[in-house]
Every structure is written in structure tokens, then in C-alpha cells.
């Protein structure tokens, strides 16, 4: 499972997620993404593939998405060529110490 979310997500004024305003709901949707499933790594071509079962962006449900990666020291870097909000997304993960 992978979850991404913006550091500045707004609190809901109603204190009830089912009663968010249009602006609150838009901020949450544009500021977060989660997907889960399995993945496989292809060391020969330095790529991995997410086998996405479900996502908070339903267009990704039951899809496979391949990502080329580079490992440098404690960092894993990869790019999402077709991000869920359009364009591309570059990600850097750091190994926990």
C-alpha cells in the first residue's frame, strides 16, 4: 500500500468527512492518492511494476504500471510518466535509518 498526501490538507469545518464543503473535498482529492496491490521488480532493466488492485483514483483500479528507477545511496528515484492529475510526477524515497 502506498499513500501520498500533502502536508497542508485542510481540516473539515463540520468535523465530519461526509459533510465537507466543495472546496474541502477538492483539496483532499487533489492533495492525496493511495493505491494498493503487489509489485514486481525487474533488476535487469532497473524497473518495477505496480499491480494495482484498487486506488483512490479509480481509473487506476486493476491496472499495471511500470516505472524505471535509479538507486543512489539511500535514495530510490522514479518517475510516473502519466500522473493521476496529468503530466508527470517525480518521486524520491529515502531509506529509513
Kinemage of the C-alpha trace (Angstrom):
@kinemage 1
@onewidth
@group {chain A} dominant
@subgroup {mainchain}
@vectorlist {calphas} color= white
{ca unk a 1} P 0.000 0.000 0.000
{ca unk a 2} L 1.267 3.426 -0.911
{ca unk a 3} L -0.288 6.619 0.417
{ca unk a 4} L 0.677 10.120 -0.638
{ca unk a 5} L -0.809 13.237 0.876
{ca unk a 6} L 0.004 16.935 1.017
{ca unk a 7} L 1.261 18.321 4.306
{ca unk a 8} L -1.329 21.116 4.281
{ca unk a 9} L -4.632 19.246 3.887
{ca unk a 10} L -7.456 21.321 5.395
{ca unk a 11} L -9.483 20.287 8.392
{ca unk a 12} L -13.212 20.000 7.736
{ca unk a 13} L -15.145 22.821 9.409
{ca unk a 14} L -18.046 20.434 10.137
{ca unk a 15} L -15.684 17.875 11.754
{ca unk a 16} L -17.481 15.261 9.593
{ca unk a 17} L -15.861 13.971 6.387
{ca unk a 18} L -19.273 13.202 4.876
{ca unk a 19} L -20.205 16.895 5.171
{ca unk a 20} L -17.158 18.549 3.606
{ca unk a 21} L -17.611 21.655 1.523
{ca unk a 22} L -16.859 21.612 -2.195
{ca unk a 23} L -13.530 23.362 -1.535
{ca unk a 24} L -12.599 20.992 1.331
{ca unk a 25} L -13.388 17.911 -0.777
{ca unk a 26} L -11.457 19.258 -3.771
{ca unk a 27} L -8.413 19.954 -1.587
{ca unk a 28} L -8.468 16.405 -0.210
{ca unk a 29} L -8.856 14.768 -3.631
{ca unk a 30} L -6.135 16.869 -5.265
{ca unk a 31} L -3.859 16.528 -2.236
{ca unk a 32} L -3.910 12.767 -1.715
{ca unk a 33} L -3.571 9.451 -3.523
{ca unk a 34} L -3.500 5.873 -2.270
{ca unk a 35} L -3.177 2.598 -4.091
{ca unk a 36} L -2.577 -0.995 -3.067
{ca unk a 37} L -1.726 -4.305 -4.617
{ca unk a 38} L 1.546 -6.077 -5.335
{ca unk a 39} L 4.656 -5.221 -7.269
{ca unk a 40} L 7.406 -6.993 -9.150
{ca unk a 41} L 10.988 -5.855 -9.699
{ca unk a 42} L 12.947 -6.382 -12.907
{ca unk a 43} L 16.578 -5.905 -11.901
{ca unk a 44} L 17.821 -6.416 -15.458
{ca unk a 45} L 16.109 -3.291 -16.810
{ca unk a 46} L 16.007 -1.459 -13.449
{ca unk a 47} L 12.243 -1.212 -13.305
{ca unk a 48} L 9.369 -2.259 -11.106
{ca unk a 49} L 5.707 -2.745 -11.923
{ca unk a 50} L 2.844 -1.910 -9.607
{ca unk a 51} L -0.039 -4.390 -9.995
{ca unk a 52} L -2.712 -2.064 -8.636
{ca unk a 53} L -5.794 -3.722 -7.191
{ca unk a 54} L -7.577 -0.543 -6.101
{ca unk a 55} L -6.786 3.149 -5.830
{ca unk a 56} L -8.420 6.343 -4.622
{ca unk a 57} L -8.134 7.305 -8.319
{ca unk a 58} L -10.457 4.559 -9.634
{ca unk a 59} L -9.089 4.835 -13.186
{ca unk a 60} L -6.019 3.004 -11.854
{ca unk a 61} L -8.019 0.056 -10.447
{ca unk a 62} L -6.895 -3.309 -11.885
{ca unk a 63} L -4.001 -1.752 -13.855
{ca unk a 64} L -0.288 -2.450 -14.133
{ca unk a 65} L 2.122 0.469 -14.117
{ca unk a 66} L 5.792 0.132 -14.899
{ca unk a 67} L 8.370 2.560 -13.508
{ca unk a 68} L 12.070 2.828 -14.319
{ca unk a 69} L 14.113 3.511 -11.182
{ca unk a 70} L 17.559 4.612 -10.070
{ca unk a 71} L 19.078 3.791 -6.677
{ca unk a 72} L 21.769 6.118 -5.399
{ca unk a 73} L 22.997 5.680 -1.826
{ca unk a 74} L 19.909 5.720 0.388
{ca unk a 75} L 17.588 7.092 -2.317
{ca unk a 76} L 15.245 5.400 -4.784
{ca unk a 77} L 14.140 7.721 -7.597
{ca unk a 78} L 11.460 7.071 -10.193
{ca unk a 79} L 9.072 8.969 -12.444
{ca unk a 80} L 5.393 8.383 -13.072
{ca unk a 81} L 5.064 9.139 -16.797
{ca unk a 82} L 1.278 9.679 -16.670
{ca unk a 83} L 0.365 11.037 -13.241
{ca unk a 84} L -3.216 10.817 -11.979
{ca unk a 85} L -3.560 14.632 -12.105
{ca unk a 86} L -1.924 14.877 -15.547
{ca unk a 87} L 1.672 15.468 -16.507
{ca unk a 88} L 4.450 13.505 -14.843
{ca unk a 89} L 5.432 13.044 -11.220
{ca unk a 90} L 8.993 12.549 -9.953
{ca unk a 91} L 9.339 10.706 -6.661
{ca unk a 92} L 12.271 10.215 -4.321
{ca unk a 93} L 12.124 7.760 -1.448
{ca unk a 94} L 14.780 7.767 1.274
{ca unk a 95} L 15.744 4.683 3.243
{ca unk a 96} L 14.643 4.911 6.865
{ca unk a 97} L 17.504 4.854 9.332
